[in-house]
Every structure is written in structure tokens, then in C-alpha cells.
Amino acid sequence: MPLWEEYEEQIKSEVADIKNVGGRPAGTITGGTWADKDKPYIPKGATGIGVRLIVQLLQEWEVSS
């Protein structure tokens, strides 16, 4: 799950280091991540971070093999 600054308020907990659920605005979609506006490295909308991570892993694995 993302632990970026943007999610800090959503994962605060009084009884644990972090909450496992980001609350109503997110839930499991927080893990998928949605960008409200374009960023230099992520277009607006669904970010596909999990997909990008796997592609990067496979590309680096292929180079190192």
C-alpha cells in the first residue's frame, strides 16, 4: 500500500502504527491510486502503479540476467 505523504491523514490510527484501510474516499482503490491532475510522471486518472512496478521489475530483471 502506498505510504506517501498524500495518504498520511487517511492511515493515522489511535491504536496501531497505521490503519489498514484508508477510509471512505479510498479503501482498496488507494492501493491502485488515482491522480486528480497530471503530473510529470503520472497522467491524470488511474495511475497503474502496480502495472508500472511489474514492468520495471521485469525490464531490470531481463537486463541483469
C-alpha distances in whole Angstrom, upper triangle without the diagonal:
4,6,9,12,12,10,12,14,12,10,14,16,19,19,16,14,11,11,9,10,10,13,16,15,12,11,9,10,7,5,8,9,13,15,18,21,21,20,22,19,17,20,20,18,15,14,13,11,10,14,15,13,15,18,18,17,20,22,22,23,26,27,27,29
4,6,9,9,7,10,13,11,10,13,16,19,20,17,14,12,12,11,11,10,14,16,15,12,12,11,11,7,6,9,8,12,13,16,18,18,17,19,16,15,17,17,16,14,12,13,10,11,14,14,12,15,18,17,17,21,22,22,23,26,27,27,29
4,7,8,6,7,11,10,8,11,14,17,18,15,12,9,11,11,12,11,14,17,16,13,14,13,14,10,9,12,11,14,15,18,19,20,18,20,18,17,20,20,19,17,15,16,13,14,18,17,15,18,21,20,20,23,25,24,25,28,29,28,31
4,5,6,7,10,11,10,12,16,19,20,18,15,12,14,14,14,12,16,18,16,14,15,15,14,11,11,13,11,13,13,15,16,17,15,17,15,15,17,17,17,16,14,16,13,15,18,17,16,19,21,20,20,24,25,24,26,29,29,29,32
4,5,5,8,10,10,11,15,18,20,18,15,13,14,16,15,13,16,18,16,15,16,17,16,13,14,16,13,14,14,15,16,18,16,18,17,16,19,18,19,18,17,19,16,18,21,20,19,23,25,23,24,27,28,27,29,32,32,32,35
4,6,8,8,10,12,16,19,21,19,17,14,14,15,14,11,13,15,12,12,14,15,14,10,12,14,11,11,11,12,14,15,14,17,16,15,17,16,16,16,15,17,15,18,20,20,19,23,24,23,25,28,28,28,30,33,33,34,36
4,6,5,6,9,12,16,18,16,14,11,11,12,11,8,10,13,11,10,11,13,12,8,10,13,10,12,12,14,16,18,17,20,19,17,19,18,17,16,15,17,15,17,20,20,19,22,24,24,25,28,29,28,30,33,34,34,36
4,6,6,6,10,13,15,13,11,9,10,12,12,9,12,15,13,13,14,15,15,12,13,16,14,16,16,17,19,21,20,22,21,20,22,21,21,20,19,21,18,20,23,23,22,25,27,26,27,30,31,30,32,35,35,35,38
4,6,6,9,12,15,14,12,10,10,13,11,9,10,12,12,12,13,16,16,13,15,18,15,16,17,17,20,22,21,24,24,22,24,22,21,21,21,23,21,22,26,26,25,28,30,29,30,33,34,34,35,38,39,39,41
4,6,9,12,14,13,12,9,8,10,8,5,6,9,9,9,10,12,13,10,12,15,13,15,16,17,20,22,22,25,24,21,23,21,20,19,19,21,19,20,24,24,23,26,28,28,29,32,33,33,34,37,38,38,40
4,6,10,11,10,9,5,5,7,7,5,8,12,12,11,10,12,14,11,12,15,14,16,18,19,22,24,23,26,24,23,25,23,22,21,20,21,19,20,23,24,22,25,28,27,27,30,32,32,33,36,37,36,38
4,7,9,8,7,5,6,9,10,9,10,14,14,14,14,16,17,14,16,19,18,20,21,22,25,27,26,28,27,26,28,26,25,24,24,25,23,23,27,27,26,28,31,30,30,34,35,34,35,39,39,39,41
4,6,5,6,5,5,9,10,10,11,15,16,16,15,17,19,17,18,21,21,23,24,25,28,30,29,32,31,29,31,29,28,27,26,27,25,25,29,30,28,30,33,33,32,35,37,36,37,41,42,41,43
4,6,8,9,9,12,13,14,14,18,19,19,18,21,23,20,22,25,24,26,28,29,31,34,33,35,34,33,34,33,32,30,30,31,29,29,33,33,32,34,37,36,36,39,41,40,41,44,45,44,46
4,7,8,9,12,13,15,16,19,21,20,19,21,23,21,22,25,25,28,29,31,33,35,34,37,35,34,36,35,33,31,31,31,29,29,33,33,31,33,37,36,35,38,40,39,40,43,44,43,45
4,5,7,9,12,13,15,19,20,19,17,19,21,19,19,23,23,26,27,29,32,33,32,34,32,31,33,32,31,29,28,29,26,26,29,30,28,30,33,32,31,34,37,35,36,39,40,39,41
4,7,10,12,13,16,19,20,19,17,18,21,18,18,21,21,24,26,27,30,31,30,32,30,29,31,31,29,28,26,27,24,24,28,28,25,28,31,30,29,32,34,33,33,37,38,36,38
4,6,9,10,12,16,17,15,14,15,17,14,14,18,18,21,22,24,27,28,27,29,27,26,28,27,26,24,23,24,21,21,25,25,23,25,28,28,27,30,32,31,32,35,36,35,37
4,5,7,9,13,14,12,11,12,15,12,13,17,17,19,22,23,26,28,27,30,28,26,28,27,25,23,23,23,21,21,24,25,24,26,29,28,28,31,33,32,33,36,37,37,38
4,7,9,13,14,11,9,10,12,11,11,14,15,18,21,23,26,27,27,29,27,25,27,26,23,21,21,21,19,18,22,23,21,23,26,26,26,28,31,30,31,34,35,35,36
4,6,9,10,8,5,7,10,9,10,13,13,16,19,20,23,25,25,28,26,24,25,23,21,19,19,20,18,18,21,23,22,23,27,27,27,29,31,32,32,35,37,36,38
4,7,7,6,5,8,9,7,9,12,11,13,16,17,20,22,22,25,24,21,22,21,19,17,17,18,17,18,21,22,21,24,26,26,27,29,31,31,32,35,37,37,38
4,6,6,5,9,10,9,12,14,14,15,17,18,21,24,24,28,26,24,24,22,20,19,20,21,20,21,24,25,25,27,29,30,30,33,34,35,36,38,40,40,42
4,5,6,10,10,10,13,15,14,14,17,17,20,23,24,28,27,24,24,21,18,18,19,21,21,21,24,26,26,28,30,31,31,34,36,36,37,40,41,42,43
4,7,10,9,8,12,13,11,11,13,13,17,20,21,24,23,20,20,17,15,15,16,18,18,20,22,23,24,26,28,29,30,32,33,34,36,38,39,40,42
4,6,5,5,8,9,9,9,12,13,17,19,20,23,22,19,19,17,14,13,14,15,15,16,19,20,20,22,25,25,26,29,30,31,32,34,36,37,38
4,5,6,8,10,10,12,15,17,20,22,23,26,24,21,21,19,17,15,16,16,16,16,19,21,21,22,25,26,26,28,30,31,32,34,36,36,38
4,5,6,7,9,11,15,17,20,22,22,25,22,19,20,19,16,13,14,14,13,13,16,18,18,19,21,23,23,25,27,28,28,31,33,33,34
4,5,5,6,8,11,13,17,18,19,22,19,16,17,15,12,10,11,11,11,12,14,16,16,18,20,21,22,24,26,27,28,30,32,33,34
4,5,5,7,10,13,16,17,17,20,18,15,16,15,13,10,11,12,11,12,15,16,16,18,20,21,21,24,25,26,27,30,31,32,33
4,5,9,12,15,17,18,18,20,18,15,17,16,14,11,10,10,9,8,12,13,13,14,17,18,18,20,22,23,24,26,28,28,30
4,7,10,13,15,16,16,18,16,13,14,13,11,7,7,7,7,7,10,11,12,13,15,17,17,19,21,22,23,25,27,28,29
4,7,10,12,13,13,16,14,11,12,11,9,6,6,7,7,9,12,12,13,15,17,18,19,21,22,23,25,27,28,29,31
4,6,9,11,12,15,13,10,10,8,5,5,6,9,9,12,14,14,15,18,19,20,22,24,24,26,27,29,30,32,34
4,6,7,8,12,11,8,7,5,5,6,7,10,11,14,15,15,17,19,20,20,22,25,25,26,28,30,30,32,34
4,7,9,13,13,10,9,6,6,9,10,14,15,18,19,18,20,23,23,24,26,28,28,30,32,33,34,36,38
4,6,10,11,9,7,5,7,10,11,14,15,19,19,18,21,23,23,23,26,28,28,29,32,33,33,35,37
4,7,8,6,5,4,8,11,10,14,14,18,18,16,19,22,21,21,24,26,25,26,29,30,30,32,35
4,5,5,6,7,11,12,10,14,13,17,18,15,17,21,20,19,22,24,23,24,27,28,28,30,33
4,6,8,10,13,15,12,15,14,18,18,15,17,20,19,18,21,23,21,22,26,26,26,28,31
4,7,10,12,13,10,12,11,14,14,11,13,16,15,14,17,19,18,19,22,23,23,25,27
4,7,9,9,6,9,9,13,13,10,13,16,15,15,18,20,19,20,23,24,24,26,29
4,6,8,7,10,11,15,14,13,16,18,17,17,21,22,21,23,26,27,27,29,31
4,7,7,11,13,16,16,15,18,20,20,20,23,25,25,26,29,30,30,32,34
4,6,9,11,14,14,14,17,19,19,20,23,24,24,26,28,29,30,32,34
4,6,8,11,11,12,14,16,16,18,20,21,22,24,26,27,28,30,31
4,5,8,9,9,11,13,14,14,17,18,19,21,23,24,25,27,28
4,5,5,6,9,10,11,12,14,15,16,18,20,21,23,24,26
4,5,5,6,9,10,10,12,14,15,16,18,20,21,22,24
4,5,5,6,9,10,11,12,14,15,16,18,20,21,22
4,5,5,6,9,10,11,12,14,15,16,19,20,21
4,6,5,6,9,10,10,12,14,15,17,18,20
4,5,5,6,9,10,11,12,14,15,16,18
4,5,5,6,9,10,10,12,14,15,16
4,5,5,6,9,10,11,12,14,15
4,5,5,6,8,10,11,12,14
4,6,5,6,9,10,11,12
4,5,5,6,9,10,10
4,5,5,6,9,10
4,5,5,6,9
4,5,5,6
4,6,5
4,6
4
